[in-house]
Amino acid sequence: MASEDITKLVESLAKTKVGGGQLSFKGQSLKLNTAEDAEEVIKQIEEFDGLEALRLEGNTVGVEAAKVIAKALEKKSELKRCHWSDMFTGRLRSEIPPALISLGDALITAGAQLVELDLSDNAFGPDGVRGFEALLKSPACYTLQELKLNNCGMGIGGGKILAAALKECHRKSSAQGKPLALKVFVAGRNRLENDGATALAEAFGIIGTLEEVHMPQNGINHPGITALAQAFAINPLLKVINLNDNTFTEKGAVAMAETLKALRQIEVINFGDCLVRSKGAVAIADAVKEGLHKLKELNLSFCEIKRDAALTVAEAIEDKTELEKLDLNGNCLGEEVCEQLHEILEGFNMASVLGSLSDDEGEEEDEEEEEDEDEEEEEEEEQQQLEERGAEEQEPLTPKKIIDSQASTPVPSPPVDVATFLAFPSPEKLLRLGPKCSVLIAQQTDTSDVEKVVATLLRISSVFKDEAPVKTAVHETTDALMKKAFSSATFNSDAFITNLLVHMGLLKSEEKIKTVPSLYGILMTLNHMVQQDYFPKSLAPVLSAFVTKPNRALDSCSFARHMLLQTLHQL
């Protein structure tokens, strides 16, 4: 390490906050790659008597540095709180698991009894969960009260590994007479989806001591929401439920409402942007009206709630003396109903609790018909996803109409062609196109037409999954299409990137364009595309600039966004 780097490190460490058993290196942007880089940090740790909390947030720790820091921690048996969020900035995903294993092993060796473990904002993916799996199962976590894993890109696989580790921790700690009594669980922005959420729900049901659960932006639909609701019902101490930006629909909302009736300690309900719709909102209002006297915040914003349901919610809070905020913004109410809400709450002397209604979508007609149609469409989509996910484990399902009750021979799946796949994309259909799917799709796409190329790319990327066969098929098909397009003399690369950004919702258009519902697939596909020889490097700065900008849709796919930006930075 150069002398000027050592000087800079010493100056940073001079700012280290020490007190109350806490040693903090928070936000010092330390780049700890080697054992030598970490010498001063190790010295601080070794000289700190009675170390109870270690803050490493906002730095970057490599594998070698983690090993020597871990060595120093092996003697810190009093350590209770590990604030280790955002400490692998710029690291390859492959570096993070071994670093976490070293640190975890050290805590086990030290005989530490953790109360809080925070690994948020570390984009380690499913493999990263393996890095602290042993720690979670060890005596060091039998005393764990707070587990924070926000924005880690765990995915379904990581969620299942985490759930299994928590169940094992509870089993082992129970055998010693002191069951795991987890109070706070945070895992937002992790793409847990239904399967990951259901696995964790099983663990929550076994633990039974939760007070706060924060799982926003995880792509959970009503099967996962229902599983969580059932688990929450046997966690009577719950005070905070934050499931913002998942998709309840009526089924999930009704299930959650039933659970709320059984919970007496609830203070915060955040179901904003959860598509509970009017029927779901009425069910939740009934639960609020029946009890929840400690309720302080109710968020049902951006849920496609219509006028009558919104008024029912307002009327339900009449005797909620602890309520500080009611958020109904972004629903479909209209000016008249907004005024009625104010009037109702003024009548309760609670007008101050109503949040802004500035993003109200206005009153819509044909309420019930639209809701029923949307509900049916979503249920069909969710059923299709469930069928596809289990396609490798069971026989494909066949329509009831073509199965004779006496028949024993399964009906084969209908053949798939390119047109069918592009009209209704799914991972199963892409795989069923066979090994020549990439050639077939490229051949049948007019690559001189930018609009058609973008549309085809978005359809291909929409079926992206982390499972090897699907990922490979998506990559190969994308490569064939885009290599053909970019090699064409008539293909306008600038028009392509502009059109793509518009459809991703990252660039405004004068025309009304329907944007893709989720950016995860296209971001992961772009992460592959930009590394290929056919991709014009001149487009990389443009793509980077727009993906870097603050954007709600991008925030919900933070892991994929991080991966793409990291790749673009390395080009």
C-alpha positions in Angstrom: 0.0 0.0 0.0 1.4 3.4 -1.0 2.3 5.8 1.8 -0.3 8.4 0.7 -2.9 5.6 0.9 -1.8 4.7 4.4 -2.0 8.4 5.4 -5.6 8.7 4.0 -6.6 5.5 5.9 -5.2 6.8 9.2 -7.1 10.1 8.7 -10.3 8.2 8.1 -9.8 6.0 11.1 -9.3 9.1 13.2 -12.9 9.8 12.6 -14.0 6.5 13.9 -16.8 6.8 16.4 -16.2 4.9 19.6 -18.6 4.7 22.6 -21.2 2.6 24.3 -19.5 -0.6 23.3 -19.6 0.4 19.6 -16.8 0.7 17.1 -17.9 2.4 13.9 -16.2 2.7 10.5 -19.5 3.7 9.0 -19.4 5.6 5.7 -15.6 6.0 5.5 -15.3 4.5 2.0 -12.4 2.3 3.1 -11.1 0.0 0.4 -9.9 -3.1 2.2 -8.5 -5.5 -0.3 -5.6 -7.1 1.4 -4.5 -8.0 4.9 -2.2 -4.9 4.8 -5.1 -2.7 3.9 -7.0 -3.8 6.9 -4.1 -3.4 9.5 -5.5 -0.3 11.1 -9.0 -1.6 11.2 -7.8 -4.8 12.9 -5.8 -2.7 15.4 -8.9 -0.8 16.4 -10.9 -4.0 16.8 -8.2 -5.8 18.9 -7.7 -2.8 21.2 -11.4 -2.3 21.8 -12.4 -3.9 25.1 -16.0 -4.9 25.5 -16.8 -4.6 21.8 -20.6 -5.1 21.5 -21.4 -3.5 18.1 -19.3 -3.2 15.0 -20.3 -0.9 12.1 -18.7 -1.6 8.7 -21.4 0.0 6.5 -20.3 2.1 3.5 -16.9 0.4 3.0 -15.7 -2.3 0.7 -14.2 -5.5 2.1 -12.4 -8.1 0.0 -11.8 -11.8 0.7 -8.3 -11.4 2.2 -9.2 -8.4 4.3 -12.3 -10.2 5.6 -10.1 -13.1 6.7 -7.8 -11.0 8.9 -10.7 -8.9 10.3 -12.4 -12.3 11.1 -9.2 -13.4 13.0 -9.5 -10.3 15.1 -13.1 -11.0 15.9 -12.4 -14.5 17.1 -11.7 -13.0 20.6 -14.7 -10.7 20.7 -17.2 -12.9 22.6 -19.2 -9.9 23.8 -20.1 -8.8 20.2 -23.9 -8.5 19.9 -24.6 -6.3 16.9 -23.1 -6.6 13.4 -24.0 -3.6 11.2 -22.6 -4.9 8.0 -24.8 -3.4 5.3 -23.3 -2.0 2.1 -19.8 -3.3 2.7 -19.1 -5.1 -0.5 -19.4 -2.2 -3.0 -17.8 -2.9 -6.3 -17.0 -6.5 -5.4 -17.7 -9.5 -7.6 -20.6 -11.7 -6.4 -18.1 -14.6 -6.1 -16.1 -12.6 -3.6 -18.9 -12.1 -1.1 -19.7 -15.7 0.1 -16.2 -16.5 1.2 -15.9 -13.2 3.0 -19.1 -13.8 4.8 -18.1 -17.3 5.7 -14.8 -16.0 7.3 -16.7 -13.4 9.3 -19.4 -15.9 10.4 -16.9 -18.5 11.4 -15.2 -16.0 13.6 -18.3 -15.1 15.4 -19.0 -18.8 16.0 -15.5 -19.3 17.3 -15.7 -16.3 19.6 -18.9 -17.7 21.2 -20.7 -14.5 20.4 -24.4 -14.2 21.0 -25.8 -11.9 18.4 -28.9 -9.7 18.9 -28.8 -7.9 15.5 -27.4 -8.9 12.1 -27.7 -6.4 9.3 -26.4 -7.4 5.8 -28.7 -5.1 3.8 -27.7 -3.5 0.5 -25.2 -6.2 -0.3 -26.0 -7.6 -3.8 -24.9 -11.2 -3.0 -27.8 -13.1 -4.6 -28.7 -16.7 -3.6 -25.1 -17.8 -3.2 -24.5 -15.0 -0.7 -27.1 -16.6 1.6 -25.0 -19.7 1.7 -22.2 -17.4 3.0 -24.0 -16.8 6.3 -26.1 -20.0 6.4 -23.8 -21.7 8.9 -23.8 -18.6 11.1 -27.6 -18.5 11.3 -27.7 -22.2 12.3 -25.1 -21.8 15.0 -25.4 -20.9 18.7 -24.2 -17.4 17.8 -27.7 -16.7 16.4 -29.8 -18.5 19.0 -30.2 -15.1 20.7 -30.9 -13.2 17.4 -33.7 -10.6 17.6 -33.2 -8.5 14.5 -32.3 -9.8 11.0 -32.0 -7.3 8.2 -31.5 -8.4 4.6 -33.0 -5.6 2.6 -32.0 -5.3 -1.1 -29.7 -8.3 -1.3 -31.1 -10.0 -4.5 -31.7 -13.2 -2.7 -34.4 -14.5 -5.1 -36.5 -17.5 -4.6 -33.5 -19.8 -4.0 -32.0 -17.5 -1.4 -35.4 -17.2 0.4 -35.7 -20.9 0.7 -32.1 -21.3 2.0 -32.8 -18.5 4.5 -36.1 -20.1 5.7 -34.5 -23.5 6.2 -31.6 -21.9 8.2 -34.1 -20.0 10.4 -36.1 -23.2 11.1 -32.9 -25.1 11.9 -31.8 -22.3 14.3 -35.2 -22.5 16.0 -35.0 -26.3 16.3 -31.5 -26.3 17.8 -32.1 -23.4 20.1 -35.4 -25.0 21.3 -33.5 -28.2 22.1 -31.3 -26.1 24.5 -34.4 -24.6 26.2 -34.1 -21.1 24.7 -36.0 -21.0 21.4 -35.0 -18.4 18.8 -37.2 -15.3 19.5 -36.7 -13.2 16.4 -38.5 -9.8 16.7 -37.6 -7.9 13.5 -37.3 -9.3 10.0 -36.4 -7.1 7.0 -36.1 -8.4 3.5 -37.4 -5.9 1.0 -36.4 -5.8 -2.7 -35.3 -9.4 -2.9 -37.5 -10.9 -5.6 -38.7 -13.6 -3.2 -41.9 -14.1 -5.2 -44.5 -16.6 -4.0 -42.2 -19.6 -3.4 -39.7 -17.6 -1.4 -42.4 -15.9 0.6 -44.2 -19.2 1.3 -40.9 -20.8 2.5 -40.3 -17.9 4.9 -43.9 -17.9 6.0 -43.4 -21.5 7.2 -40.4 -20.3 9.3 -42.3 -17.4 10.7 -45.1 -19.7 11.8 -42.6 -21.8 13.7 -40.8 -18.9 15.3 -44.0 -17.0 16.5 -42.3 -14.1 18.2 -42.2 -11.5 15.3 -43.0 -7.9 16.1 -42.0 -6.3 12.7 -42.0 -7.7 9.2 -40.8 -5.6 6.3 -41.0 -7.4 2.9 -41.8 -4.7 0.3 -41.1 -5.0 -3.4 -40.7 -8.8 -3.7 -43.1 -9.7 -6.5 -45.4 -11.7 -4.2 -48.9 -12.5 -5.5 -51.9 -13.7 -3.6 -50.6 -17.3 -2.9 -47.6 -15.9 -1.1 -49.6 -13.2 0.6 -52.0 -15.8 1.9 -49.2 -17.9 3.2 -47.7 -14.9 5.0 -51.2 -14.0 6.4 -51.5 -17.5 7.9 -48.1 -17.2 9.5 -48.7 -13.7 10.9 -51.8 -15.0 12.6 -49.6 -17.1 14.9 -47.3 -14.2 15.7 -49.6 -12.3 18.1 -46.9 -9.7 19.0 -46.8 -8.2 15.5 -46.8 -4.4 15.5 -45.6 -3.5 12.0 -46.5 -5.2 8.7 -44.9 -3.6 5.6 -45.7 -5.5 2.4 -45.7 -2.4 0.1 -45.5 -2.9 -3.6 -46.5 -6.6 -3.8 -49.7 -7.8 -5.5 -52.5 -8.9 -3.0 -55.6 -8.8 -5.3 -58.8 -9.5 -3.5 -57.8 -13.0 -2.4 -54.7 -11.9 -0.7 -56.3 -8.8 0.9 -59.2 -10.9 2.3 -56.8 -13.4 3.8 -54.7 -10.7 5.3 -57.8 -8.9 6.7 -58.8 -12.1 8.5 -55.4 -12.3 10.1 -55.6 -8.6 11.2 -58.7 -9.4 13.2 -56.6 -11.8 15.3 -53.8 -9.3 15.9 -54.1 -6.9 18.8 -50.8 -5.1 18.8 -50.7 -3.8 15.3 -49.5 -0.2 14.9 -48.4 0.1 11.3 -50.1 -1.5 8.2 -48.3 -0.6 4.9 -50.2 -2.2 2.0 -49.5 0.7 -0.4 -49.2 -0.2 -4.1 -50.5 -3.7 -3.3 -53.5 -3.8 -5.6 -55.9 -4.7 -2.8 -58.7 -3.1 -4.9 -62.2 -2.2 -3.5 -63.3 -5.6 -2.1 -59.9 -6.0 -0.4 -60.1 -2.5 1.0 -63.5 -3.2 2.5 -62.3 -6.4 4.1 -59.3 -4.6 5.6 -61.7 -1.8 6.8 -63.8 -4.4 8.6 -60.8 -5.7 10.4 -59.7 -2.2 11.4 -63.2 -1.4 12.7 -63.5 -4.6 14.8 -60.2 -3.9 16.7 -56.7 -2.6 16.1 -57.0 0.1 18.7 -53.3 0.7 18.7 -53.2 1.5 15.0 -51.0 4.5 14.1 -50.6 4.2 10.4 -52.7 2.7 7.6 -51.4 2.9 4.0 -53.6 1.8 1.2 -52.3 4.1 -1.4 -52.2 3.3 -5.1 -54.4 0.2 -4.7 -57.1 0.8 -7.3 -59.6 1.5 -4.6 -62.9 3.2 -5.7 -65.2 5.7 -4.0 -67.5 3.5 -1.8 -64.6 1.4 -0.5 -62.5 4.4 0.3 -65.4 5.9 2.3 -65.8 2.6 4.1 -62.1 2.7 5.1 -62.5 6.3 6.4 -65.5 5.4 8.5 -63.7 2.4 10.0 -61.1 4.6 11.8 -63.6 6.6 13.8 -62.5 5.3 17.2 -58.8 4.9 16.4 -57.4 7.5 18.8 -53.8 6.5 18.2 -54.0 6.9 14.4 -51.5 9.4 13.0 -51.7 8.8 9.2 -54.2 7.4 6.7 -52.9 7.2 3.2 -55.4 6.8 0.4 -53.4 8.7 -2.3 -53.2 7.4 -5.9 -56.6 5.6 -5.9 -59.6 6.1 -8.1 -61.8 8.5 -6.1 -62.5 11.7 -7.9 -62.7 15.2 -6.5 -66.1 14.7 -4.9 -65.1 11.7 -3.0 -61.8 13.4 -1.9 -64.0 16.1 -0.4 -66.2 13.5 1.3 -63.2 11.9 2.9 -62.2 15.2 4.4 -65.7 15.8 5.7 -65.9 12.3 7.3 -62.6 12.7 9.1 -63.4 16.3 10.2 -66.6 14.8 11.8 -64.3 12.5 13.8 -62.0 15.4 14.6 -59.3 13.5 12.7 -58.8 15.6 9.5 -55.1 15.9 10.2 -54.4 12.2 9.8 -55.5 12.1 6.1 -52.4 12.2 3.8 -52.2 14.0 0.5 -54.6 13.0 -2.3 -52.7 14.9 -5.0 -52.1 11.8 -7.1 -55.7 10.7 -7.1 -56.5 8.9 -10.4 -60.1 10.2 -10.6 -63.3 8.3 -10.5 -63.7 5.4 -13.0 -66.8 3.7 -14.4 -67.7 0.1 -14.7 -65.9 -0.7 -11.5 -67.0 -4.2 -10.8 -66.6 -5.4 -14.4 -63.1 -4.0 -14.7 -62.1 -5.6 -11.4 -63.5 -9.0 -12.3 -61.7 -9.0 -15.6 -58.4 -7.9 -14.1 -58.7 -10.4 -11.3 -59.3 -13.2 -13.8 -56.3 -12.2 -15.9 -54.0 -12.0 -13.0 -55.1 -15.4 -11.7 -54.5 -16.9 -15.1 -51.0 -15.4 -15.2 -50.2 -16.6 -11.7 -51.5 -20.1 -12.4 -49.3 -20.1 -15.6 -46.3 -19.1 -13.5 -46.9 -21.8 -11.0 -47.3 -24.5 -13.7 -44.2 -23.4 -15.4 -42.2 -23.4 -12.2 -43.1 -27.0 -11.6 -42.9 -28.1 -15.2 -39.7 -30.1 -14.5 -41.1 -31.9 -11.5 -44.6 -32.9 -12.8 -46.5 -33.7 -15.9 -47.8 -30.7 -17.8 -51.4 -29.7 -16.9 -54.0 -30.1 -19.7 -57.3 -28.3 -20.1 -60.3 -29.9 -18.4 -62.4 -29.8 -21.5 -60.3 -32.2 -23.4 -59.8 -34.8 -20.7 -62.2 -37.6 -20.7 -63.1 -38.7 -17.1 -62.4 -42.3 -18.0 -59.1 -41.6 -19.8 -55.8 -42.6 -18.3 -53.4 -41.5 -21.1 -52.2 -37.9 -20.6 -52.9 -35.5 -23.4 -49.6 -34.2 -24.9 -48.9 -30.4 -24.8 -49.8 -28.6 -28.0 -46.9 -27.7 -30.3 -45.4 -24.2 -30.0 -44.2 -22.0 -32.8 -42.5 -18.6 -32.8 -45.8 -16.7 -33.3 -47.4 -18.4 -30.3 -44.4 -17.7 -28.1 -44.2 -14.0 -29.1 -47.9 -13.5 -28.6 -47.9 -15.1 -25.1 -44.3 -15.5 -23.9 -43.5 -18.0 -21.2 -40.3 -19.9 -20.2 -41.9 -23.2 -21.0 -42.8 -22.1 -24.5 -39.3 -20.8 -25.2 -37.8 -24.1 -24.2 -40.4 -26.1 -26.2 -39.3 -24.2 -29.3 -36.2 -26.5 -29.1 -32.5 -25.9 -29.7 -33.1 -23.9 -32.8 -35.3 -21.3 -31.0 -32.7 -18.6 -31.3 -32.4 -19.1 -35.1 -36.1 -19.3 -35.6 -37.0 -16.1 -33.7 -34.2 -14.1 -35.4 -35.3 -15.4 -38.9 -38.9 -14.4 -38.3 -38.1 -10.9 -37.0 -37.7 -8.0 -39.4 -34.5 -6.5 -38.0 -34.7 -3.5 -40.2 -37.6 -2.3 -38.1 -36.4 -1.0 -34.8 -39.9 -1.2 -33.2 -40.2 -4.9 -34.0 -36.7 -5.6 -32.7 -37.4 -3.9 -29.4 -40.8 -5.6 -29.1 -39.2 -9.1 -29.7 -36.3 -8.4 -27.3 -38.7 -7.4 -24.6 -40.8 -10.5 -25.1 -37.7 -12.7 -24.9 -36.4 -11.0 -21.8 -39.7 -11.1 -20.1 -39.4 -14.9 -19.5 -35.9 -14.6 -18.0 -35.3 -16.8 -15.0 -32.1 -17.6 -13.0 -32.6 -21.3 -13.8 -29.8 -22.5 -16.2 -32.0 -23.8 -19.1 -34.2 -20.7 -19.3 -31.3 -18.3 -18.8 -29.3 -20.0 -21.5 -32.2 -20.0 -23.9 -32.9 -16.3 -23.3 -29.2 -15.4 -23.8 -28.8 -17.4 -27.0 -32.0 -16.1 -28.5 -31.1 -12.5 -27.6 -27.6 -13.0 -29.1 -29.0 -14.3 -32.4 -31.6 -11.5 -32.7 -29.3 -8.6 -31.7 -26.3 -9.8 -33.6 -28.4 -9.9 -36.7 -29.9 -6.5 -36.0 -26.6 -4.6 -35.2 -24.8 -6.2 -38.1 -27.4 -4.8 -40.5 -26.4 -1.6 -42.3 -29.9 -0.3 -42.2 -30.4 -0.8 -38.4 -30.3 2.5 -36.4 -28.6 1.8 -33.1 -29.5 5.2 -31.6 -33.1 4.7 -32.5 -33.0 1.3 -30.9 -31.7 2.4 -27.6 -34.1 5.4 -27.5 -37.1 3.1 -28.3 -36.0 0.6 -25.7 -35.7 3.2 -23.0 -39.2 4.5 -23.8 -40.7 1.0 -23.4 -38.8 0.5 -20.2 -40.3 3.6 -18.8 -37.0 5.4 -18.4 -37.5 8.0 -21.2 -40.7 9.9 -21.8 -42.4 9.8 -25.2 -44.9 12.1 -26.8 -47.0 9.1 -27.7 -48.8 6.9 -25.2 -46.5 3.9 -24.9 -47.3 0.9 -22.7 -44.2 0.1 -20.6 -43.1 -3.3 -19.5 -44.6 -4.4 -16.1 -41.2 -5.5 -14.7 -37.7 -4.4 -15.6 -36.0 -7.4 -14.0 -35.9 -9.6 -17.2 -34.7 -6.8 -19.5 -32.1 -5.6 -17.1 -30.6 -9.0 -16.6 -30.7 -9.6 -20.4 -29.0 -6.2 -21.0 -26.4 -7.2 -18.5 -25.6 -10.1 -20.8 -26.0 -8.1 -24.1 -23.6 -5.3 -23.2 -20.7 -7.8 -22.7 -21.1 -9.2 -26.2 -18.9 -8.1 -29.2 -22.0 -7.2 -31.3 -23.2 -4.6 -28.8 -22.0 -1.1 -29.8 -19.9 0.3 -27.0 -21.1 3.8 -27.9 -24.5 2.9 -26.4 -23.1 2.0 -23.0 -22.8 5.6 -21.6 -26.4 6.3 -22.7 -27.7 3.2 -21.1 -25.7 3.8 -17.9 -27.0 7.4 -17.6 -30.6 6.4 -17.7 -30.3 3.3 -15.5 -28.5 5.5 -12.9 -31.3 8.0 -12.7 -33.8 7.7 -9.8 -36.8 5.6 -11.0 -39.4 3.7 -9.0 -39.5 0.8 -11.5 -35.7 0.5 -11.3 -35.8 0.6 -7.5 -38.0 -2.5 -7.4 -35.3 -4.3 -9.4 -32.3 -3.0 -7.5 -30.3 -6.3 -7.8 -30.6 -6.5 -11.5 -29.9 -2.7 -11.8 -26.7 -3.1 -9.7 -25.5 -6.0 -11.8 -26.0 -4.0 -15.0 -24.3 -0.8 -13.7 -21.4 -2.8 -12.4 -20.9 -4.5 -15.8 -21.2 -1.1 -17.7 -18.7 0.4 -15.4 -16.2 -2.4 -16.2 -16.5 -2.0 -20.0 
